Amino acid sequence: MDVNNLEVKISKELIPYICTLKDGKTVADKANLSLILGLFASQVITLEKAAELSGKTIWDFIEVLKTYHIPWGEYTEDEMEMDGIAIDKIVGGMYE
């Protein structure tokens, strides 16, 4: 199997959905983007790798992610708690 030029059959039922993607000129381009988006959303590839595979800068790829409402940054509960403490300190200091 030549993995450098692998052909994949796409179900005819999927074509209309793939064609709704705004980025990409051909069905193959759109299918590749869809696969990249799925791999990124599944945390199989990093943001940097997804941007590279899509041929975009990281910032341009982030815009694509925003278009499809795919979160691109993680915000943990610990970070939220720390931000809450910092905000309380700032707001508390303003009214003292």
Residue pairs with C-beta under 8 A, 6 or more apart in sequence:
8 31
10 18
10 27
10 31
15 27
18 27
18 30
18 31
18 34
19 27
19 30
21 30
21 33
21 34
22 67
23 29
23 30
23 33
23 54
23 64
24 30
24 32
24 33
32 53
32 54
33 54
33 64
36 45
36 50
36 53
36 54
37 50
37 64
37 65
37 68
37 70
39 45
39 50
40 46
40 47
40 50
40 65
40 70
41 70
45 53
47 58
47 61
47 62
47 72
48 58
50 61
51 57
51 58
51 60
51 61
54 61
54 64
56 64
62 72
65 71
65 72
66 72
